[in-house]
Amino acid sequence: MNLCALKPIKQTNLALVGPISLCESVRIGGFETIFFYLNNSLLKSTCYGDSAVGSVSLTHLDKKGRPHMVDVSGKAPTERSATAEGRVVVSPDVLRHVVDGNEGPHAVKGSPLHVAQLAGIMAAKKTSDLIPLCHPLPIESVSVDLKPNLAESCIYIVATVRTIARTGVEMEALTAVSVAALALYDMLKAADRGVTINNVRLMKKSGGRSGTFSISGDGDE
């Protein structure tokens, strides 16, 4: 990406906000960040789209930048799936207790792995209640697998969600991983305050107009 030179922007108006004094913009690839003054405060706004590289469409925003739920009524239901992963890093001693099935005196709420698995499955079904603009979907199946890795002192979480619907289940898979990780944190925090959640990401999706997306992961799918 090439950073373009700063360039002056003419004064303009923004509906519902008032007069804005634009001072300069920075363009990197297809993203342009505009810096402006509003009521003597320096603010910035990022615009998307570049004629040289094509446009980027944020479908959850309308033409005025307001959030809205995408209308998918014109699409035909198709088979869709998505797989996400993440990991929870814990101390070696605590992880050993989990692997051995001896969670110790601090884990009094049940098996951390089983509780996290159920939490992830439940969360996938509740995604539209948690993420404002997600569509409620008929979930056909949810699998959440948790795999302790003693060498890296972490627990890998992999979630796969399937549906037959007009939109995808990427958010459901990501939500399943995230909530499963949070459940693990809740189960283990008394024994290890340094529990860390990281690398939550979409690994693969299939179905829909955009087709298949896949990246290589750190854990086994």
C-alpha positions as CSV (number, residue, x, y, z in Angstrom):
1,M,0.0,0.0,0.0
2,N,1.2,3.5,-0.8
3,L,0.6,6.4,1.5
4,C,-0.5,9.3,-0.5
5,A,0.4,12.9,0.3
6,L,-1.9,14.9,2.5
7,K,-4.3,17.0,0.5
8,P,-6.6,19.9,1.4
9,I,-10.3,19.4,1.4
10,K,-12.9,22.1,0.8
11,Q,-15.3,23.1,3.5
12,T,-18.6,21.1,3.4
13,N,-21.6,20.3,5.5
14,L,-22.7,17.0,7.0
15,A,-26.5,16.4,7.5
16,L,-27.7,16.2,11.1
17,V,-24.3,17.3,12.4
18,G,-23.7,20.8,11.2
19,P,-20.9,22.7,9.4
20,I,-17.6,20.8,9.3
21,S,-14.2,22.3,8.5
22,L,-12.3,19.6,6.7
23,C,-8.5,20.0,6.9
24,E,-6.9,17.0,5.2
25,S,-7.2,13.4,4.2
26,V,-4.9,10.4,4.1
27,R,-5.5,7.6,1.6
28,I,-4.0,4.1,2.0
29,G,-5.2,1.7,-0.7
30,G,-9.0,1.8,-0.8
31,F,-9.4,3.5,2.5
32,E,-9.4,7.3,3.0
33,T,-9.3,8.8,6.4
34,I,-10.6,12.4,6.6
35,F,-9.6,14.7,9.4
36,F,-11.9,17.6,10.2
37,Y,-12.9,20.0,12.9
38,L,-16.3,20.1,14.5
39,N,-17.0,22.6,17.2
40,N,-13.2,23.1,17.7
41,S,-12.7,19.4,18.2
42,L,-10.4,17.4,15.8
43,L,-12.3,14.3,14.5
44,K,-11.8,11.8,11.8
45,S,-13.9,9.6,9.5
46,T,-12.9,6.7,7.3
47,C,-14.3,6.4,3.8
48,Y,-14.2,3.3,1.8
49,G,-13.8,2.9,-1.9
50,D,-11.1,3.6,-4.5
51,S,-11.7,3.7,-8.3
52,A,-8.3,2.0,-8.8
53,V,-8.9,-1.0,-6.6
54,G,-12.7,-1.3,-6.6
55,S,-15.1,-0.5,-3.8
56,V,-15.6,-2.0,-0.4
57,S,-19.2,-2.2,0.7
58,L,-20.2,-2.3,4.4
59,T,-23.6,-3.9,4.0
60,H,-24.8,-3.2,7.5
61,L,-24.7,0.5,6.8
62,D,-27.1,2.4,4.6
63,K,-26.1,5.2,2.2
64,K,-26.2,7.7,5.0
65,G,-24.0,5.6,7.3
66,R,-26.8,4.4,9.5
67,P,-26.9,0.8,10.7
68,H,-29.6,-1.5,9.3
69,M,-30.3,-5.2,8.9
70,V,-29.6,-6.4,5.4
71,D,-32.6,-7.5,3.4
72,V,-32.0,-11.1,2.4
73,S,-35.5,-11.9,1.3
74,G,-34.5,-12.1,-2.3
75,K,-32.0,-14.9,-1.7
76,A,-32.8,-18.6,-2.0
77,P,-31.9,-20.7,1.1
78,T,-28.7,-22.7,0.5
79,E,-26.5,-25.0,2.6
80,R,-24.0,-22.9,4.5
81,S,-21.3,-23.7,7.0
82,A,-18.6,-21.9,8.9
83,T,-15.7,-22.9,11.2
84,A,-14.0,-20.6,13.6
85,E,-11.2,-21.2,16.1
86,G,-9.6,-19.5,19.1
87,R,-7.4,-20.5,22.0
88,V,-7.2,-20.0,25.8
89,V,-3.8,-19.8,27.3
90,V,-3.4,-21.0,30.9
91,S,-0.6,-21.9,33.2
92,P,0.9,-25.3,32.8
93,D,-0.1,-26.5,36.2
94,V,-3.8,-25.5,35.7
95,L,-3.8,-27.1,32.3
96,R,-2.4,-30.3,33.7
97,H,-5.2,-30.4,36.2
98,V,-7.7,-30.0,33.4
99,V,-6.2,-32.7,31.2
100,D,-5.9,-35.2,34.1
101,G,-9.5,-34.6,35.1
102,N,-8.5,-33.2,38.4
103,E,-9.5,-29.6,38.3
104,G,-8.5,-29.0,41.9
105,P,-10.2,-27.1,44.7
106,H,-10.8,-24.0,42.6
107,A,-12.9,-25.5,39.8
108,V,-16.0,-26.3,41.8
109,K,-18.5,-25.6,38.9
110,G,-18.0,-28.9,37.0
111,S,-15.6,-29.9,34.2
112,P,-14.3,-26.8,32.5
113,L,-14.1,-28.4,29.1
114,H,-17.7,-29.8,29.2
115,V,-19.1,-26.5,30.5
116,A,-17.3,-24.5,27.9
117,Q,-18.5,-26.9,25.1
118,L,-22.1,-26.4,26.2
119,A,-21.7,-22.7,26.5
120,G,-20.4,-22.5,23.0
121,I,-23.3,-24.5,21.6
122,M,-25.8,-22.4,23.4
123,A,-24.2,-19.2,22.3
124,A,-24.3,-20.2,18.6
125,K,-28.1,-20.5,18.9
126,K,-28.3,-17.1,20.6
127,T,-26.1,-15.1,18.2
128,S,-28.8,-12.9,16.9
129,D,-29.7,-11.9,20.5
130,L,-26.0,-10.8,21.1
131,I,-25.0,-9.2,17.8
132,P,-27.5,-6.5,16.9
133,L,-27.7,-6.9,13.1
134,C,-27.4,-10.6,12.8
135,H,-30.4,-12.5,11.4
136,P,-32.0,-15.2,13.5
137,L,-31.1,-18.4,11.6
138,P,-32.4,-22.1,11.8
139,I,-29.2,-23.7,13.0
140,E,-29.0,-27.3,11.7
141,S,-25.9,-28.3,13.8
142,V,-23.2,-26.9,16.1
143,S,-20.1,-28.7,17.1
144,V,-17.6,-27.2,19.6
145,D,-14.4,-29.1,20.2
146,L,-11.8,-28.2,22.9
147,K,-8.3,-29.7,22.6
148,P,-5.7,-29.1,25.4
149,N,-2.2,-28.6,24.1
150,L,0.4,-29.2,26.8
151,A,3.3,-28.1,24.7
152,E,1.8,-24.6,24.1
153,S,0.0,-24.5,27.5
154,C,-3.3,-23.7,25.9
155,I,-6.7,-25.1,25.0
156,Y,-7.7,-24.8,21.3
157,I,-11.4,-24.3,20.6
158,V,-12.9,-25.1,17.2
159,A,-16.5,-24.5,16.4
160,T,-18.4,-25.5,13.2
161,V,-22.0,-24.3,12.5
162,R,-24.2,-25.5,9.7
163,T,-27.5,-24.2,8.4
164,I,-29.8,-24.0,5.3
165,A,-30.6,-20.3,5.1
166,R,-30.4,-17.1,3.1
167,T,-27.3,-15.9,4.9
168,G,-24.2,-17.4,6.5
169,V,-23.3,-18.6,9.9
170,E,-19.8,-17.0,10.3
171,M,-21.0,-15.0,13.3
172,E,-22.5,-18.0,14.9
173,A,-19.2,-19.9,14.7
174,L,-17.2,-17.0,16.0
175,T,-19.7,-16.4,18.8
176,A,-19.5,-20.1,19.8
177,V,-15.7,-19.9,20.1
178,S,-15.8,-16.6,21.9
179,V,-18.3,-17.7,24.5
180,A,-16.7,-21.1,25.0
181,A,-13.5,-19.3,25.7
182,L,-15.2,-16.9,28.2
183,A,-16.7,-20.0,29.9
184,L,-13.2,-21.5,30.3
185,Y,-12.0,-18.2,31.7
186,D,-14.8,-18.2,34.2
187,M,-14.1,-21.8,35.2
188,L,-10.3,-21.3,35.6
189,K,-9.8,-17.7,36.7
190,A,-9.7,-18.6,40.4
191,A,-6.8,-20.8,39.8
192,D,-5.0,-18.6,37.2
193,R,-5.7,-14.9,37.0
194,G,-3.5,-14.7,33.9
195,V,-5.8,-16.7,31.6
196,T,-5.7,-15.2,28.2
197,I,-8.0,-15.5,25.2
198,N,-6.6,-14.9,21.8
199,N,-6.5,-15.8,18.1
200,V,-10.3,-15.9,17.7
201,R,-10.9,-15.9,13.9
202,L,-12.9,-17.4,11.1
203,M,-11.1,-20.4,9.5
204,K,-13.5,-21.4,6.8
205,K,-16.9,-20.7,5.4
206,S,-18.8,-22.2,2.5
207,G,-22.1,-21.5,0.7
208,G,-23.7,-18.3,-0.5
209,R,-22.8,-15.9,-3.3
210,S,-19.3,-15.3,-2.0
211,G,-18.5,-19.0,-2.2
212,T,-15.8,-20.6,-0.1
213,F,-13.3,-18.9,2.1
214,S,-10.5,-20.7,3.9
215,I,-7.2,-20.0,5.7
216,S,-4.8,-22.4,7.3
217,G,-5.1,-22.6,11.1
218,D,-2.8,-23.3,14.0
219,G,-5.0,-26.0,15.5
220,D,-6.4,-29.2,14.0
221,E,-9.9,-28.8,12.6
